[in-house]
Amino acid sequence: MKLLLNIKKENDDLGRQVNNLANTLLFKHIKYLIAILFLGLCFNVSAQNLKYSNGEKYTLGEIKVSGNTSFSEQTIVAYSGLRKGKEMTIPGEDISDAIKKLWKSNLFSDIEIYITKIEGNVATLEIRLSDLPQLNELKINGVKKSKKESIIADNKLKKGTKVTENLITTTKNFLEKKYKKQGFLNSKVLINTIEVEDSIKTARVNMVLNIDKGEKVKIKDITFNGNEVLSDKKLRKSMKGTKKINRIRILKRSKFIDSTYQADLGHVIDFYKENGYRDARILSDSIIYNDDKTISLEIDVIEGDQYTFGDITFIGNTVYTNEQLNRLLRIRKGDTYNGVELQKRIADNTKPDAADITNLYQNNGYLFSSINPVEVSADGNVIDMEIRISEGKPAYFNSVSVVGNDKTNDHVIYREIRTKPGQLYSKANVVRTVRELGQLGFFDAQEIAPNFINPNPVEGTIDMEYSVKETGSSQIELQGGYGGGGFIGTLGLSFNNFSIKDIFKKDAYKPIPMGDGQKLALRLQASRFFQTYSFSFSEPWLGGKRPVQFSTSISHTKQFLFNPLTRDADKSRSFNITGITFGLAKRLTVPDDYFILSQSISFQRYDLNNYNTGLFTFGDGFSNNLSYTVGLSRNNTSVDPIFPTNGSSFSVTAKFSPPYSLFSDVDYGELKDERDINETILNDPTQSETVRTNASNRIAEIDQERYKWLEFYKVNFKGEWYTQLAKDLVLRPSVEFGFLGAYNNDRGEIPFERFFLGGDGLGNFALDGREVVQLRGYPNQSLSDQDGSTIYNKFSLELRYPITLKASAKIYALGFLEGGASYNSFRDYNPFTLKRSAGLGVRIFMPAFGLLGIDFGHGFDPIGNTGPKNGWETHFIIGQQF
């Protein structure tokens, strides 16, 4: 006698259903016979010479295993759950469960259980099965080598993986769906398996995965049926990512992406709702394949009637009056119904700091409030609304904590947090805290997350946890290059989260003392012709209680004169600059706490030792520059300081020296006249060499007197704004202006502190306090006089698109339009006469190396007043954040 219970894997679900049906029918004799017959027809279940009335109980005797398998008999029997001596009903749930367990192991391809012998109440079983083959080798055709690893990882196709029909089907469907989402509408994936015949007992197969993505399908046309009020053109415009072929359009693609198309169908309905057609629906949409391998989209819509707003009533509001809420809602009776805008006025999910009713409540403690608009009447296409408000209980912060800061000390973070225990909940303070933590530069701005823990509407409390992820906050600059006639070596160290109090603690060097938010920078640069040494330090919270930043810097530069005969540095002739600066910057509270008032005092000593270059009229002597700088700035840009998406930043600074002329008994008008006379003699070729030499020496003496203590004032303005045009596209317009003036016109403008416009904006070894202003598309410092200019303005428009904003590397591409010019007096100043340029670039920010980039700029104007346009220039950017 033999009973075969056989369930093929491809019919697993149906098999389970039939088994269950059979077990149910076993309770009655007739139904049992029907079940046996049904099993025999569907699943190769047979009974030979076996008499049954109902399912009977048996004791299991021997359990044998047969078939093509590498697993031991003991392992298979143990995994099935069957065991010798077990009492069970046959047929029954025990046999079904054993089969299920073996299927779920994903190790076998066929499972058959036989009753081979029955003696009394003892039954002998045989489990016959075959191992699923393992993947031996995988060959992928039709994609680049760089894409193969991701295909293997996404579909778990590593060597040794069990190859099932489900694996093959899932892989095929996954890849075809993936490529269709990318616009390859006709993609096809074929998978073949080949058995491996060798001496190894384990069943193995080689898999060949053939991928034919085809070409991306373009949309030839998009037509709408059923639209009478809104034209096809307007409806196509509402589709943000699905566009038909237009050779003029650059930014938007015409390739079909199914996921984008489905989202755009929703945008069409939103567009109708914004125009009052709240009942608009898409009845159907179809794809038409054209002979030229393009597709056309045909969309059937029903518009319905246009609605207007009727009475709008607030219900449940006790904290704010109807008038206060109406001022935020800004919707009046008779306005065209706009369900999308109504929802934004109540809760704008696209802007965390939006001026909507939800934020009005949440910024004043009502975290548990809910606001729901309900249509109560739509008679005559006029919709009466009730805005039902459940204010709830005001919420207070119970505890505030931070997790994820392994290096930064807690007090550095907590002093920036705007939410305190016991404080009334405010969403605005939560948003501002996230922004401030991102602006520190110690954490990945994209990973900062405020987490609400244990919200308790009954007691009105909530715990707040800010999750942060540390990034490298120190940078190293180690580079060598050839320029200025020789090798230039640079070593720069910048520690942006330094802890000076731990410098004498050995345990703190990991590799340097860190965690207190201080900044320390060292920079050494040298070549045959110059040497530069600088040190700077800043403490953002002087005293630890108020946001008052203290900073100091010391620098020394030594420049050697180039000898054109030996083409080497003449170290007996030098120009030395030594400077020191002390500064304080305080965060203000009015007009708001984005404003910072900064002040600094600086002193530079310029020493010239037989250094005659034409840059200065005297080659031996010195100048002293004692100046005071005051600045007012405001920066409310978004969380990520590397890639801001909204907000603005501006600064106004004034730098000036004491008015020495007021306290001096020197007649600078007389000196000026004398200088003009000597300059006339110097330029007169009829004069003897001795006379001209004496005139030159006298000019140098006069200028030495004029510039012994530099007298000047300088004003700078810089402003930039960030606007998110789309999800990832950011527009950054900016404007700059600078002016250098003199208190005493007879004394004149100083030859230091001037503006040099053009190029990449880098001033590696500027010696004279100059400001190097970037204007791409032109050579470095080419748009100012040799001695610099006293006035400049610059306008820039930049479009940015992020490639990746991960903590390890932030990369974004940009396009720019720029214009600027420099002048020596207001008589020549014209803000509309500009040197224009345009171009493309890319920026890469890595925590260990700072910001790097390259720009390709095209100058549309000549460098001077006449001549051909400048054309293309390549600029390398190091350490600047534009």
C-alpha positions in Angstrom: 0.0 0.0 0.0 1.2 3.5 -0.8 -0.2 7.0 -0.5 1.6 9.8 -2.4 1.2 13.4 -1.2 3.0 15.5 -3.8 2.9 19.3 -4.0 4.8 21.0 -6.8 6.4 24.3 -5.9 4.9 26.2 -8.9 1.5 25.3 -7.5 2.4 26.0 -3.9 -0.5 28.4 -3.0 -3.2 26.2 -4.8 -1.7 23.2 -3.2 -2.0 24.6 0.3 -5.7 25.5 -0.4 -6.5 22.0 -1.7 -4.7 20.4 1.3 -6.8 22.5 3.7 -9.9 21.6 1.7 -9.0 17.9 1.8 -8.3 18.0 5.6 -11.7 19.6 6.1 -13.5 17.0 4.0 -11.8 14.1 5.8 -14.4 14.4 8.5 -17.0 12.7 6.4 -16.5 9.6 4.3 -18.0 10.9 1.0 -16.2 14.3 1.2 -13.0 12.5 2.0 -13.3 10.5 -1.3 -14.0 13.7 -3.2 -10.8 15.3 -1.7 -8.7 12.3 -2.6 -10.0 12.4 -6.2 -9.4 16.2 -6.4 -5.9 15.8 -5.1 -5.1 13.1 -7.5 -6.3 15.2 -10.5 -4.4 18.4 -9.4 -1.3 17.3 -7.6 -0.5 13.8 -8.5 -1.8 12.3 -5.3 -2.5 8.6 -5.6 -3.6 5.8 -3.3 -2.9 2.2 -4.1 -4.7 -0.7 -2.4 -5.4 1.5 0.6 -8.7 1.5 2.4 -9.8 4.5 4.3 -12.9 5.5 6.1 -11.7 8.6 7.9 -8.3 9.9 8.7 -6.8 7.5 11.1 -4.1 7.8 13.8 -0.8 6.1 13.2 2.5 5.9 14.9 5.4 6.8 12.7 8.0 4.1 12.1 10.9 4.6 9.8 11.3 7.9 7.9 13.4 7.5 4.8 14.8 10.2 2.5 15.4 9.8 -1.2 16.1 11.9 -4.2 18.9 14.2 -5.5 20.0 16.0 -2.3 23.3 16.8 -0.6 21.7 17.1 2.8 21.8 14.2 5.2 18.7 12.1 5.9 18.9 13.2 9.6 18.9 16.9 8.7 15.9 16.7 6.4 13.8 14.6 8.8 14.6 17.0 11.7 13.7 20.1 9.6 10.4 18.5 8.5 9.3 18.2 12.1 8.4 14.5 11.7 10.0 12.0 14.1 9.9 8.3 14.7 7.4 7.3 17.3 5.2 10.4 16.9 1.5 9.7 16.8 -0.3 11.6 14.0 -3.4 11.5 11.8 -2.8 10.5 8.2 -3.9 12.3 6.1 -3.8 15.4 8.3 -2.2 18.6 9.3 1.1 17.0 10.4 1.9 15.9 6.8 0.8 19.3 5.4 3.0 21.2 8.0 6.0 19.0 7.2 5.7 19.9 3.5 5.3 23.6 4.3 8.4 23.6 6.5 10.5 22.0 3.8 9.2 24.5 1.2 9.9 27.5 3.5 13.6 26.5 3.8 14.0 27.5 0.1 16.4 24.6 -0.3 14.4 22.1 -2.4 12.6 22.1 -5.8 10.2 19.1 -5.4 8.8 17.6 -2.2 7.0 14.2 -2.2 5.9 12.3 0.9 4.9 8.6 0.5 3.4 6.0 2.8 5.5 3.0 1.9 4.2 0.5 4.4 1.5 0.1 7.2 1.8 -2.6 9.8 -1.0 -2.4 12.3 -1.0 1.2 13.4 2.7 1.8 12.5 3.3 3.8 9.2 6.6 4.0 7.3 7.1 7.3 5.3 9.5 8.2 2.5 10.4 11.9 1.8 11.5 12.3 -1.8 12.9 15.6 -2.8 15.6 17.4 -4.9 17.9 20.2 -3.9 17.4 23.6 -5.5 20.4 24.4 -7.6 23.0 26.9 -6.4 24.1 29.8 -8.6 27.6 29.0 -9.9 28.4 31.7 -12.4 26.5 34.8 -13.5 26.9 36.6 -16.8 25.2 39.9 -17.4 24.9 41.3 -20.9 23.7 44.7 -22.0 24.8 47.0 -19.3 28.1 48.8 -18.3 30.5 47.1 -16.0 29.9 49.7 -13.3 26.2 48.8 -13.2 26.6 45.1 -12.8 27.6 45.2 -9.1 24.4 47.1 -8.2 22.3 44.5 -10.2 23.9 41.7 -8.2 23.4 43.4 -4.9 19.8 44.5 -5.6 18.7 41.1 -6.7 20.9 39.0 -4.3 22.6 37.1 -7.2 25.8 36.2 -5.4 27.5 32.9 -6.0 25.9 30.1 -3.9 22.4 31.7 -4.0 19.6 29.1 -4.4 18.0 29.6 -7.8 14.3 29.3 -7.7 11.6 30.1 -10.2 10.5 32.9 -7.9 14.1 34.4 -7.9 14.2 34.4 -11.7 10.7 35.9 -12.0 11.4 38.6 -9.4 14.7 39.5 -10.9 13.2 39.9 -14.4 10.2 42.0 -13.1 12.5 44.2 -10.9 14.9 45.1 -13.7 12.2 45.7 -16.3 10.2 47.9 -13.9 13.4 49.7 -12.9 14.4 50.6 -16.5 10.8 51.6 -17.4 10.9 54.1 -14.5 14.1 55.5 -16.0 12.3 56.0 -19.4 13.3 52.8 -21.2 9.7 51.9 -21.9 10.6 49.0 -24.2 13.1 47.3 -22.0 13.3 43.5 -22.0 15.1 41.1 -19.7 15.7 37.4 -20.5 17.1 35.0 -18.0 18.5 31.6 -18.9 19.9 28.9 -16.6 22.3 26.1 -17.6 23.0 23.1 -15.4 26.6 22.6 -14.4 27.7 19.0 -14.9 30.7 18.1 -12.8 31.9 15.7 -10.1 30.5 17.9 -7.3 27.3 16.4 -5.9 25.6 19.8 -5.2 23.3 20.9 -8.0 24.6 24.1 -9.6 23.6 26.3 -12.5 25.1 29.1 -14.5 22.8 32.0 -15.2 22.9 34.3 -18.2 21.0 37.6 -17.7 20.4 39.4 -21.0 19.3 43.0 -20.7 18.0 45.0 -23.6 17.1 48.5 -22.3 16.4 49.8 -25.7 16.3 53.6 -26.2 14.5 56.0 -24.0 11.1 56.8 -25.5 10.3 60.4 -26.2 6.8 61.9 -26.0 5.6 63.3 -29.4 2.4 64.8 -28.2 0.1 65.1 -25.2 -3.6 65.5 -25.9 -6.6 65.9 -23.6 -10.2 65.0 -24.3 -13.2 66.4 -22.5 -11.5 69.7 -21.5 -13.5 72.8 -22.5 -12.5 75.4 -19.8 -8.8 74.7 -19.5 -6.8 74.4 -22.8 -4.4 71.6 -23.7 -1.6 74.0 -23.4 -2.4 75.0 -19.8 -2.9 71.4 -18.8 0.4 70.4 -20.3 2.1 73.2 -18.5 0.7 71.9 -15.1 2.6 68.6 -15.8 5.9 69.4 -14.2 8.0 66.5 -15.4 6.2 65.1 -18.4 6.8 67.2 -21.5 6.4 66.7 -25.2 9.2 67.2 -27.7 10.3 70.8 -27.9 13.7 71.5 -29.3 13.8 75.0 -27.8 13.3 73.8 -24.2 16.6 72.9 -22.4 15.9 72.2 -18.8 12.9 69.8 -19.1 13.2 66.4 -20.8 10.7 64.9 -23.2 11.5 61.3 -22.2 8.7 59.3 -20.7 9.2 58.3 -17.1 6.2 56.3 -15.8 6.5 57.4 -12.1 6.8 61.0 -13.1 3.8 60.7 -15.5 1.6 59.2 -12.7 2.6 62.1 -10.4 1.8 64.6 -13.2 -1.7 63.2 -13.6 -2.2 64.2 -10.0 -0.8 67.7 -10.8 -3.4 68.0 -13.6 -6.2 67.4 -11.1 -4.6 69.8 -8.6 -4.5 72.4 -11.4 -8.3 72.0 -11.9 -8.9 72.3 -8.2 -6.8 75.5 -8.1 -9.2 76.9 -10.6 -12.4 75.9 -8.8 -13.1 72.6 -10.5 -13.1 70.4 -7.4 -15.0 67.6 -9.1 -12.5 67.2 -12.0 -11.4 63.7 -12.7 -9.2 61.7 -15.1 -11.4 59.1 -16.6 -8.7 57.2 -18.5 -5.3 57.6 -20.0 -3.6 55.7 -22.8 -0.2 55.4 -24.4 -0.1 55.4 -28.3 3.0 54.0 -29.9 4.0 55.9 -33.1 5.8 54.6 -36.1 8.8 56.9 -35.4 9.5 55.1 -32.1 7.9 57.9 -30.1 4.7 57.8 -28.0 1.7 60.0 -27.7 -0.3 60.4 -24.5 -4.0 60.7 -24.6 -5.8 61.7 -21.4 -9.6 61.8 -21.0 -10.8 64.2 -18.3 -14.2 65.4 -16.9 -14.1 68.9 -15.7 -17.3 69.3 -13.8 -18.6 72.7 -12.6 -16.7 75.6 -11.2 -17.2 76.3 -7.5 -16.7 79.4 -5.4 -16.2 79.8 -1.7 -19.2 80.7 0.4 -19.3 81.3 4.1 -16.2 80.2 6.0 -16.8 79.6 9.7 -14.3 78.7 12.4 -15.4 76.3 15.1 -13.6 75.4 18.3 -11.2 78.3 18.4 -10.8 80.0 21.8 -7.2 81.1 21.7 -7.4 83.1 18.5 -10.3 85.2 17.2 -12.0 84.7 13.8 -10.4 87.9 12.6 -6.9 86.7 13.5 -7.4 83.4 11.7 -9.0 85.1 8.7 -5.9 87.3 8.3 -3.8 84.1 7.8 -6.4 82.3 5.7 -6.8 85.2 3.3 -9.8 83.6 1.6 -13.0 85.6 1.1 -16.6 84.7 0.3 -17.0 84.7 -3.5 -13.3 83.7 -4.3 -12.9 80.9 -6.8 -12.7 77.6 -4.9 -9.1 76.5 -4.6 -8.7 73.4 -2.5 -5.0 73.2 -2.9 -4.4 76.8 -1.7 -6.9 76.3 1.1 -4.9 73.4 2.4 -1.7 75.4 2.2 -3.2 78.3 4.2 -4.1 75.8 6.9 -0.9 73.7 6.8 1.8 74.2 4.2 3.8 71.0 4.3 6.4 72.3 1.8 7.6 75.0 4.2 8.3 74.2 7.9 8.2 77.9 8.7 5.2 78.9 6.6 2.7 81.5 7.8 -0.3 79.2 8.1 -2.9 78.5 10.8 -1.3 75.3 11.9 2.0 77.0 12.6 0.2 79.8 14.4 -1.0 77.3 16.9 2.2 75.2 17.0 4.5 78.2 17.5 2.5 79.1 20.6 2.5 75.8 22.4 -0.4 73.9 20.8 1.4 70.9 19.5 -1.6 68.7 19.9 -3.9 70.9 17.9 -5.7 69.7 14.8 -7.3 71.8 12.1 -9.7 70.2 9.5 -11.6 72.0 6.8 -15.0 70.5 6.2 -17.5 71.3 3.4 -20.9 71.7 4.9 -22.8 72.8 1.8 -22.4 73.0 -1.9 -25.7 74.4 -3.1 -25.6 76.4 -6.3 -21.8 75.6 -6.7 -21.1 77.7 -3.7 -19.2 75.8 -1.0 -19.7 76.7 2.6 -16.8 75.7 4.8 -16.4 74.9 8.5 -12.8 74.9 9.7 -13.0 72.8 12.8 -10.3 73.4 15.3 -9.4 71.1 18.2 -6.9 73.2 20.1 -5.9 70.7 22.7 -3.8 71.4 25.7 -0.6 73.6 25.5 2.5 71.4 25.4 5.7 72.0 27.4 9.1 70.4 26.9 9.7 67.8 29.6 13.2 67.0 28.6 15.6 67.9 25.8 18.5 65.7 24.7 21.0 65.2 21.9 22.3 61.9 20.6 25.0 61.2 18.1 27.7 63.7 19.2 30.7 61.6 19.8 33.3 64.4 19.5 31.4 67.7 20.1 30.9 68.4 23.8 27.3 68.7 25.0 27.6 72.3 26.1 28.5 73.4 22.6 25.3 71.9 21.3 23.0 72.9 24.1 23.9 76.6 24.0 22.6 76.6 20.4 19.3 74.8 21.2 16.3 77.1 21.3 14.0 74.5 23.1 14.5 74.3 26.8 12.9 71.9 29.4 9.9 73.6 31.0 9.5 75.9 28.0 6.3 76.2 26.0 6.5 74.2 22.8 7.2 76.2 19.6 7.6 74.6 16.2 9.6 77.8 15.1 12.1 77.1 17.9 12.5 73.5 16.8 13.1 74.6 13.1 15.5 77.3 14.3 17.5 74.8 16.4 17.9 72.4 13.5 19.2 75.4 11.5 21.7 76.5 14.1 23.1 73.0 14.6 23.6 72.7 10.8 25.3 76.1 10.7 27.9 75.0 13.2 29.6 72.9 10.5 30.3 70.0 12.9 27.4 67.8 11.8 25.9 66.5 8.5 23.2 69.1 7.9 21.1 66.6 5.9 21.0 64.2 8.8 19.9 66.4 11.7 16.5 65.3 12.9 14.2 66.5 15.7 12.5 63.5 17.3 9.3 63.8 19.4 9.4 61.3 22.2 6.6 60.4 24.7 4.0 63.0 23.6 1.4 63.2 26.3 -1.7 65.1 25.2 -3.4 64.6 28.5 -0.7 66.2 30.6 0.6 68.4 27.8 4.2 67.3 27.8 6.7 66.1 25.3 10.3 64.9 25.3 12.6 66.3 22.5 15.6 64.5 21.1 17.8 65.9 18.4 19.7 63.3 16.4 23.0 64.4 14.9 25.7 62.8 12.9 29.3 64.0 13.3 31.3 64.9 10.2 35.0 65.8 9.9 35.3 69.4 11.0 39.1 69.7 10.6 40.8 70.4 7.3 44.3 69.9 6.0 45.8 71.7 3.0 49.0 70.1 1.7 49.8 71.0 -1.8 52.6 71.9 -4.1 52.6 73.8 -7.4 54.5 75.8 -9.9 53.8 79.5 -10.2 55.5 82.9 -10.2 58.7 81.4 -11.6 59.2 78.7 -9.0 57.8 75.9 -6.8 55.2 76.9 -4.2 54.6 74.7 -1.2 51.6 75.1 1.2 50.8 73.5 4.5 47.6 74.5 6.1 45.8 73.1 9.1 42.3 74.2 10.1 40.7 72.8 13.3 37.1 73.9 13.3 36.0 72.2 16.5 39.1 72.8 18.7 39.4 72.7 22.5 42.2 74.9 23.7 41.6 74.0 27.4 42.6 70.4 26.6 46.0 71.1 24.9 47.9 69.8 27.9 45.9 66.6 28.3 47.5 63.6 26.7 44.2 61.7 26.5 42.6 64.5 24.5 44.8 64.0 21.4 42.6 61.9 19.2 44.5 63.2 17.1 43.9 66.7 18.5 41.9 68.2 21.4 38.4 68.7 20.0 34.8 69.4 21.1 34.6 73.0 22.3 33.6 74.6 19.0 36.7 76.8 18.8 38.6 77.4 15.6 42.3 77.3 15.2 44.2 77.6 11.9 47.8 77.5 10.9 49.1 78.2 7.4 52.6 78.1 6.0 53.4 78.9 2.4 56.8 79.4 0.8 58.6 79.6 -2.5 61.9 81.2 -3.7 60.2 84.6 -3.8 58.0 84.8 -0.7 57.2 83.3 2.7 53.9 83.6 4.5 53.1 82.5 8.1 49.7 83.0 9.7 47.9 81.9 12.9 44.3 82.5 13.9 42.1 81.5 16.7 38.4 82.2 17.6 36.2 81.4 20.5 32.4 81.6 19.5 31.1 82.0 23.1 33.5 84.2 25.1 33.0 83.4 28.7 30.6 80.6 27.8 27.4 82.4 28.6 26.7 84.7 25.7 27.1 84.4 21.9 30.0 86.8 21.8 32.8 85.7 19.5 36.4 86.6 20.2 39.0 86.2 17.4 42.6 87.0 16.9 45.1 86.5 14.1 48.8 87.0 13.6 50.5 86.9 10.2 53.9 87.6 8.7 54.8 87.8 5.0 58.1 88.3 3.4 58.4 89.0 -0.3 61.8 89.0 -2.1 62.5 91.1 -5.2 62.8 89.2 -8.5 66.1 89.7 -10.2 65.5 89.6 -14.0 69.2 89.0 -14.8 69.6 85.9 -12.6 65.9 85.0 -12.7 66.1 84.3 -9.1 65.1 86.0 -5.8 67.3 88.8 -4.5 67.0 88.2 -0.8 68.8 91.4 0.1 65.8 93.3 -1.2 62.5 92.5 0.5 59.0 93.8 1.4 57.8 92.6 4.8 54.3 92.7 6.3 53.6 91.9 9.9 50.0 92.1 11.2 47.9 91.4 14.2 44.1 91.6 14.6 41.7 91.4 17.6 37.9 91.2 17.1 34.6 90.8 18.9 31.3 89.8 17.3 28.0 89.9 19.1 24.7 88.3 18.2 22.0 90.9 18.5 18.4 90.5 19.6 16.9 93.4 17.6 15.6 93.7 14.9 16.0 89.9 15.2 18.7 87.5 16.4 20.0 86.7 12.9 21.9 90.0 13.1 25.6 90.1 14.2 27.5 93.3 15.1 31.2 92.8 14.7 34.2 95.0 15.6 37.9 94.6 15.3 41.1 96.5 15.7 44.1 95.7 13.4 47.6 96.8 12.9 49.9 96.1 9.9 53.5 97.2 9.6 54.8 97.4 6.0 58.6 97.5 5.7 60.3 98.1 2.4 64.0 97.3 2.1 65.4 98.5 -1.2 62.2 97.2 -2.8 61.6 99.3 -6.0 58.9 97.7 -8.2 56.7 100.6 -9.3 54.0 99.4 -7.0 55.1 102.0 -4.5 56.8 105.4 -5.1 59.4 104.7 -2.4 61.6 101.6 -2.2 63.0 102.1 1.3 60.8 103.0 4.2 57.7 101.9 6.1 54.0 102.4 6.5 51.8 101.7 9.5 48.2 100.8 9.2 46.1 101.1 12.4 42.4 100.6 11.6 39.1 99.9 13.2 36.4 97.9 11.4 32.8 97.7 12.3 30.3 95.5 10.5 26.6 94.6 10.6 25.6 91.3 9.0 22.5 89.1 8.8 22.5 85.5 7.8 19.3 83.4 7.9 20.2 80.9 5.2 18.9 77.4 5.6 20.4 74.5 7.5 23.2 73.4 5.2 25.9 76.1 5.0 27.5 74.4 2.0 24.3 74.2 -0.1 21.7 76.7 1.2 18.3 76.4 -0.4 16.6 79.5 1.0 17.2 82.6 3.0 19.6 85.5 2.5 23.0 86.8 3.8 24.2 90.3 3.7 26.9 92.4 5.4 27.9 96.1 5.5 31.3 96.9 6.8 33.2 100.1 7.4 37.0 100.2 8.0 38.7 103.4 8.8 41.9 104.8 10.3 42.2 107.7 12.7 42.1 111.1 10.9 45.8 111.9 11.3 45.5 115.0 9.2 43.4 116.7 11.8 46.2 116.4 14.4 49.2 116.9 12.1 50.9 120.2 11.5 52.0 119.0 8.0 50.6 121.1 5.1 49.6 118.3 2.8 48.4 120.8 0.2 51.9 122.2 0.0 53.4 118.7 -0.2 51.0 117.8 -3.0 52.0 120.9 -5.0 55.7 120.0 -4.5 55.1 116.5 -5.6 53.4 117.6 -8.8 56.3 119.9 -9.6 58.8 117.1 -9.1 56.7 114.6 -11.1 56.7 117.1 -14.0 60.5 117.3 -13.7 60.8 113.6 -13.6 58.8 113.2 -16.8 60.7 115.9 -18.6 63.3 114.3 -20.9 65.2 117.6 -21.3 66.2 117.6 -17.7 69.6 116.1 -16.7 69.8 112.7 -15.2 70.9 114.2 -11.9 68.0 116.6 -11.7 65.5 113.8 -12.5 67.1 111.5 -9.9 66.8 114.2 -7.3 63.1 114.7 -8.3 62.5 111.0 -8.0 64.1 110.9 -4.6 62.0 113.9 -3.4 58.8 112.2 -4.6 59.8 109.1 -2.6 60.4 111.3 0.5 57.1 113.0 0.1 55.2 109.8 -0.3 57.0 108.3 2.7 55.7 111.3 4.7 52.2 110.8 3.3 52.0 107.1 4.0 54.0 106.9 7.2 50.6 106.3 8.9 47.9 105.3 6.4 44.8 107.4 6.5 41.7 106.1 4.8 38.2 104.8 5.1 36.6 101.9 3.2 33.0 100.7 2.9 31.9 97.3 1.6 28.5 95.8 1.0 27.7 92.2 0.0 24.4 90.6 -0.3 23.1 87.2 -1.6 19.7 85.5 -1.7 18.7 81.9 -2.1 15.5 80.8 -3.7 14.4 77.2 -4.3 12.9 77.2 -7.8 12.2 73.4 -7.8 13.0 70.6 -5.4 16.7 70.6 -6.2 17.2 73.7 -8.2 18.4 76.8 -6.3 18.8 80.4 -7.7 21.5 82.6 -6.0 21.6 86.3 -7.1 24.2 88.4 -5.4 25.5 92.0 -5.4 28.8 93.5 -4.2 30.1 97.1 -3.8 33.3 98.6 -2.4 34.7 102.1 -2.0 38.0 103.3 -0.7 38.2 107.0 0.2 40.4 109.6 1.8 39.6 112.2 4.5 42.1 114.7 3.1 42.1 115.0 -0.7 45.5 116.6 -0.7 46.9 113.5 1.1 45.0 111.3 -1.4 44.0 107.6 -1.5 46.5 105.2 -0.1 48.2 102.6 -2.4 47.1 99.8 0.0 43.7 98.3 0.8 42.6 98.5 -2.9 40.3 96.3 -5.0 41.6 94.0 -7.6 38.8 92.6 -9.9 38.8 89.5 -12.1 39.6 85.8 -12.2 39.1 83.1 -9.5 39.2 85.5 -6.5 42.2 83.8 -4.9 44.9 86.0 -3.5 47.6 83.6 -2.4 50.2 86.1 -1.3 48.6 89.6 -1.4 51.0 91.9 0.3 49.2 95.2 0.7 45.9 94.5 2.3 44.3 94.2 -1.2 40.8 92.7 -1.7 40.8 90.2 -4.6 37.3 90.1 -6.1 36.2 87.2 -8.2 34.8 87.8 -11.7 35.0 84.6 -13.7 35.7 84.6 -17.5 38.7 87.0 -17.2 42.4 86.6 -16.0 43.1 87.1 -12.4 43.1 90.8 -11.3 42.9 91.9 -14.9 39.9 94.3 -14.6 41.6 96.8 -12.3 44.6 99.0 -12.7 48.1 97.7 -11.9 47.9 99.5 -8.5 44.3 98.4 -7.9 41.0 100.4 -7.9 39.2 102.4 -5.3 35.7 101.5 -6.4 34.1 98.3 -7.7 30.7 96.8 -8.1 29.7 93.3 -9.1 26.5 91.5 -9.9 26.1 87.7 -10.1 23.3 85.2 -10.9 24.0 81.6 -10.2 21.9 78.5 -10.7 22.9 75.5 -8.6 21.9 71.8 -8.8 23.1 69.2 -6.2 24.6 65.9 -7.4 25.0 64.5 -4.0 24.7 66.0 -0.5 26.2 63.1 1.5 28.4 63.8 4.5 31.4 62.2 2.8 31.3 64.6 -0.2 28.8 67.3 -1.2 28.9 67.9 -4.9 26.8 70.4 -6.9 26.9 71.8 -10.4 26.3 75.4 -11.3 25.8 77.9 -14.1 26.5 81.6 -13.8 26.0 85.0 -15.3 28.3 87.8 -13.9 29.1 91.4 -14.5 31.4 93.8 -12.8 33.7 96.8 -13.2 36.2 98.8 -11.2 36.9 102.5 -11.1 39.3 105.1 -9.6 36.8 107.9 -9.0 33.1 108.6 -8.9 33.5 110.7 -12.0 34.1 107.5 -14.0 31.6 105.4 -12.0 28.8 103.9 -14.1 27.1 100.8 -12.5 25.7 99.8 -15.9 29.0 99.6 -17.8 30.1 96.1 -16.9 32.5 93.4 -18.0 30.1 90.5 -18.6 30.7 86.7 -18.4 28.9 83.4 -18.3 29.9 79.8 -17.7 29.5 76.5 -15.9 31.3 74.9 -12.9 31.2 72.3 -10.2 31.9 72.4 -6.5 33.1 69.5 -4.3 33.1 69.8 -0.5 35.0 67.2 1.5 35.3 67.7 5.2 39.0 67.0 5.3 39.9 69.3 2.4 37.2 72.0 2.3 35.7 73.3 -0.8 37.2 72.6 -4.2 35.9 73.5 -7.6 36.5 74.3 -11.2 34.8 76.9 -13.4 34.8 77.5 -17.2 33.9 81.1 -17.8 33.5 83.0 -21.1 34.2 86.8 -21.0 32.0 88.7 -23.4 34.0 91.9 -23.3 37.6 93.0 -23.9 39.8 93.4 -20.8 40.5 97.0 -21.7 38.2 99.6 -23.4 38.9 98.2 -26.9 39.9 95.0 -28.5 38.4 91.5 -28.9 36.3 89.8 -26.3 38.4 87.9 -23.8 36.8 84.5 -24.4 37.2 81.3 -22.3 39.1 81.1 -19.0 39.4 78.1 -16.6 39.4 78.9 -12.9 40.3 76.5 -10.1 38.6 77.3 -6.8 40.1 76.3 -3.4 38.5 77.0 -0.1 36.0 79.6 -1.3 32.3 79.2 -0.8 30.3 81.0 -3.5 
